Amino acid sequence: QVQLVESGGGLVQAGGSLRLSCAASGSTFVINAMRWYRQAPGKQRELVAAISSGGGTDYAASVKGRFTISRDNAKNTVYLQMNSLKPEDTAVYYCNADSRYSGKDYWGQGTQVTVSS
């Protein structure tokens, strides 16, 4: 089993920055790709950014150029640096990882990000 714990959310003004962290524990050797999702009230959960085990990254069009995903494999942690935040970035942000062996998905509990205008 893998446990994911997010941190770093909070309230920030538009144009500001936040850095989210997601620490993995347990059977971390099974982790393949890691991702950040978000879910705003009344909306479906959407993929924000992904990073492969080799470090390749992908971003949603809405955050490209503003957000940066990175991972520290030694610390079993993935980060999401969010700059130039907009009110529409307000959501609960979830960390996700999948197993390289079973394809099973693991989820964190989520962290709230609120951007005020």
Residue frames as qw, qx, qy, qz and C-alpha x, y, z in Angstrom:
[[0.000, 0.885, 0.465, 0.000, 0.00, 0.00, 0.00],
 [0.381, 0.232, -0.001, 0.895, 0.99, 3.59, -0.63],
 [0.156, -0.814, -0.465, 0.312, -0.10, 6.56, 1.44],
 [0.344, 0.441, 0.176, 0.810, -0.05, 10.08, 0.01],
 [0.269, -0.751, -0.424, 0.428, -0.21, 13.21, 2.16],
 [0.333, 0.660, 0.205, 0.641, -0.56, 16.65, 0.61],
 [0.363, -0.689, -0.284, 0.560, 0.41, 19.93, 2.22],
 [0.338, -0.106, 0.237, 0.905, 0.97, 23.54, 1.26],
 [0.013, 0.647, 0.600, 0.470, -2.51, 24.70, 0.38],
 [0.212, -0.469, -0.404, 0.756, -3.98, 27.93, 1.63],
 [0.226, 0.895, 0.372, -0.095, -5.40, 31.33, 0.77],
 [0.459, -0.223, 0.265, 0.818, -3.50, 33.59, -1.60],
 [0.306, 0.725, 0.105, -0.608, -4.28, 36.70, -3.60],
 [0.771, 0.596, 0.209, 0.085, -4.47, 36.61, -7.38],
 [0.399, 0.833, -0.325, 0.205, -1.01, 36.82, -8.86],
 [0.441, -0.669, 0.564, -0.199, 0.55, 35.10, -5.89],
 [0.547, 0.350, -0.759, -0.054, 2.30, 31.76, -5.54],
 [0.779, -0.395, 0.368, -0.319, 1.93, 28.55, -3.59],
 [0.338, 0.417, -0.840, -0.080, 3.94, 25.36, -3.47],
 [0.892, -0.207, 0.070, -0.396, 2.14, 22.10, -2.85],
 [0.050, 0.458, -0.886, 0.056, 3.93, 19.00, -1.60],
 [0.916, -0.080, -0.102, -0.379, 2.85, 15.38, -1.64],
 [0.116, -0.537, 0.822, -0.150, 4.81, 12.93, 0.47],
 [0.854, 0.038, -0.420, -0.306, 4.48, 9.24, -0.27],
 [0.293, -0.473, 0.772, -0.307, 5.04, 6.50, 2.28],
 [0.879, 0.060, 0.384, -0.277, 4.58, 2.76, 2.47],
 [0.773, 0.085, 0.534, 0.332, 5.44, 0.64, -0.56],
 [0.179, 0.841, -0.106, -0.500, 6.88, 3.59, -2.49],
 [0.290, -0.335, 0.759, 0.477, 8.93, 1.30, -4.72],
 [0.416, 0.431, 0.789, 0.136, 5.77, 0.51, -6.71],
 [0.197, 0.812, 0.202, -0.511, 5.13, 4.14, -7.67],
 [0.575, 0.349, 0.465, 0.576, 5.29, 4.93, -11.37],
 [0.119, 0.504, 0.196, 0.832, 3.89, 8.29, -12.48],
 [0.168, -0.498, -0.579, 0.623, 2.66, 10.92, -10.07],
 [0.055, 0.536, 0.476, 0.695, 0.03, 13.54, -10.80],
 [0.061, 0.259, 0.440, -0.858, -1.81, 16.51, -9.39],
 [0.062, -0.550, -0.718, -0.422, -5.55, 16.79, -9.94],
 [0.075, 0.072, 0.355, -0.929, -7.95, 19.46, -8.79],
 [0.106, -0.545, -0.800, -0.226, -11.67, 19.70, -8.23],
 [0.100, -0.123, 0.120, -0.980, -13.54, 22.95, -7.98],
 [0.366, 0.268, 0.675, -0.582, -17.03, 23.12, -6.44],
 [0.644, 0.539, 0.282, -0.464, -19.62, 21.79, -8.85],
 [0.510, 0.668, -0.469, -0.272, -17.01, 20.65, -11.34],
 [0.992, 0.032, -0.108, 0.056, -15.40, 17.36, -12.26],
 [0.617, -0.608, 0.349, 0.359, -11.94, 16.47, -11.07],
 [0.654, 0.750, -0.100, 0.031, -9.38, 17.45, -13.69],
 [0.847, -0.082, 0.027, 0.525, -5.76, 16.57, -14.33],
 [0.061, -0.977, 0.085, 0.186, -3.45, 19.52, -13.68],
 [0.226, 0.760, -0.609, -0.034, 0.04, 18.09, -14.13],
 [0.993, -0.095, 0.067, -0.011, 1.83, 14.76, -14.36],
 [0.052, 0.766, -0.640, -0.030, 5.40, 13.56, -14.02],
 [0.926, 0.131, -0.346, -0.081, 6.70, 10.18, -15.06],
 [0.850, -0.466, 0.072, 0.233, 9.19, 8.08, -13.15],
 [0.714, 0.162, 0.158, 0.662, 11.84, 9.36, -15.57],
 [0.224, -0.465, -0.126, 0.847, 10.95, 12.99, -15.03],
 [0.055, 0.285, 0.575, 0.765, 8.90, 13.68, -18.12],
 [0.111, 0.378, 0.511, -0.764, 6.14, 16.22, -17.49],
 [0.009, -0.444, -0.668, -0.597, 2.79, 17.17, -18.91],
 [0.036, 0.256, 0.409, -0.875, 0.41, 20.00, -18.05],
 [0.261, 0.721, 0.638, -0.071, -3.16, 21.04, -18.59],
 [0.359, 0.545, 0.269, 0.708, -3.39, 23.90, -21.06],
 [0.277, -0.885, -0.237, -0.290, -4.91, 26.14, -18.39],
 [0.613, -0.762, 0.120, 0.171, -1.80, 25.96, -16.19],
 [0.817, 0.216, 0.121, 0.521, 1.01, 25.59, -18.70],
 [0.349, 0.581, -0.064, 0.733, 3.65, 28.25, -18.14],
 [0.365, -0.690, 0.157, -0.605, 2.39, 29.01, -14.63],
 [0.842, -0.422, 0.268, -0.201, 2.67, 25.68, -12.79],
 [0.405, 0.554, -0.727, 0.028, 5.69, 23.40, -12.49],
 [0.937, -0.297, 0.039, -0.179, 5.60, 19.80, -11.31],
 [0.321, 0.605, -0.703, 0.191, 8.73, 18.14, -9.95],
 [0.918, -0.350, -0.127, -0.136, 9.62, 15.10, -7.89],
 [0.042, -0.671, 0.703, -0.232, 12.35, 14.13, -5.48],
 [0.845, -0.004, -0.503, -0.179, 12.59, 10.36, -5.67],
 [0.412, 0.187, -0.707, 0.544, 14.98, 10.21, -2.72],
 [0.192, -0.024, 0.508, -0.839, 12.33, 11.89, -0.55],
 [0.037, 0.396, 0.908, 0.131, 9.39, 10.16, -2.26],
 [0.075, 0.669, 0.375, -0.637, 7.83, 13.58, -2.70],
 [0.330, 0.480, 0.520, 0.624, 6.21, 15.38, -5.62],
 [0.105, -0.477, -0.228, 0.842, 5.78, 19.15, -5.73],
 [0.287, 0.700, 0.530, 0.384, 3.56, 21.57, -7.59],
 [0.241, -0.326, -0.081, 0.911, 4.90, 25.12, -7.81],
 [0.192, 0.742, 0.613, 0.191, 2.01, 27.40, -8.70],
 [0.245, -0.270, 0.006, 0.931, 2.76, 30.94, -9.86],
 [0.208, 0.002, -0.303, -0.930, 0.57, 33.73, -11.20],
 [0.059, 0.329, 0.924, -0.185, -2.42, 32.19, -9.50],
 [0.277, -0.211, -0.343, -0.872, -5.90, 33.11, -10.70],
 [0.562, -0.096, 0.426, -0.702, -9.26, 32.88, -8.93],
 [0.864, 0.197, -0.222, -0.406, -10.19, 30.07, -11.31],
 [0.468, 0.340, -0.788, 0.213, -7.36, 27.99, -9.81],
 [0.453, -0.308, 0.526, -0.651, -9.41, 27.75, -6.61],
 [0.846, 0.016, -0.445, -0.293, -10.03, 24.07, -5.93],
 [0.769, -0.478, 0.422, -0.050, -9.12, 21.12, -3.77],
 [0.450, 0.642, -0.609, -0.121, -5.86, 19.74, -5.12],
 [0.931, -0.217, 0.260, -0.133, -5.25, 16.00, -4.96],
 [0.017, -0.605, 0.773, 0.192, -2.07, 14.01, -5.33],
 [0.944, 0.173, 0.097, -0.265, -2.23, 10.78, -7.30],
 [0.065, -0.562, 0.803, 0.190, 0.20, 7.95, -7.96],
 [0.920, 0.154, -0.117, -0.339, -0.10, 4.70, -9.84],
 [0.722, -0.393, 0.562, 0.091, 1.60, 1.37, -9.32],
 [0.263, 0.581, -0.647, -0.419, 4.06, 0.27, -11.97],
 [0.071, -0.112, 0.991, 0.022, 3.06, -3.35, -11.32],
 [0.178, 0.434, 0.865, -0.178, -0.72, -3.38, -10.86],
 [0.028, 0.430, 0.425, 0.796, -1.82, -0.05, -12.29],
 [0.340, -0.694, -0.609, 0.180, -3.62, 0.65, -9.04],
 [0.088, 0.696, 0.026, 0.712, -4.29, 4.30, -8.27],
 [0.468, -0.429, -0.534, 0.558, -3.50, 5.91, -4.95],
 [0.009, -0.774, -0.238, -0.587, -4.94, 9.22, -3.78],
 [0.225, 0.030, -0.502, 0.835, -4.18, 11.75, -1.11],
 [0.042, -0.608, -0.709, 0.355, -6.84, 13.43, 1.01],
 [0.231, 0.762, 0.358, 0.488, -6.56, 16.74, -0.83],
 [0.352, -0.393, -0.240, 0.815, -5.50, 20.25, 0.11],
 [0.205, 0.870, 0.445, -0.058, -7.58, 23.39, -0.40],
 [0.372, -0.046, 0.183, 0.909, -6.22, 26.20, -2.55],
 [0.112, 0.853, 0.496, -0.113, -8.20, 29.44, -2.55],
 [0.393, 0.081, 0.193, 0.896, -7.23, 32.37, -4.76],
 [0.048, 0.778, 0.466, -0.419, -8.92, 35.67, -3.98],
 [0.448, 0.622, 0.332, 0.550, -9.45, 38.37, -6.58]]
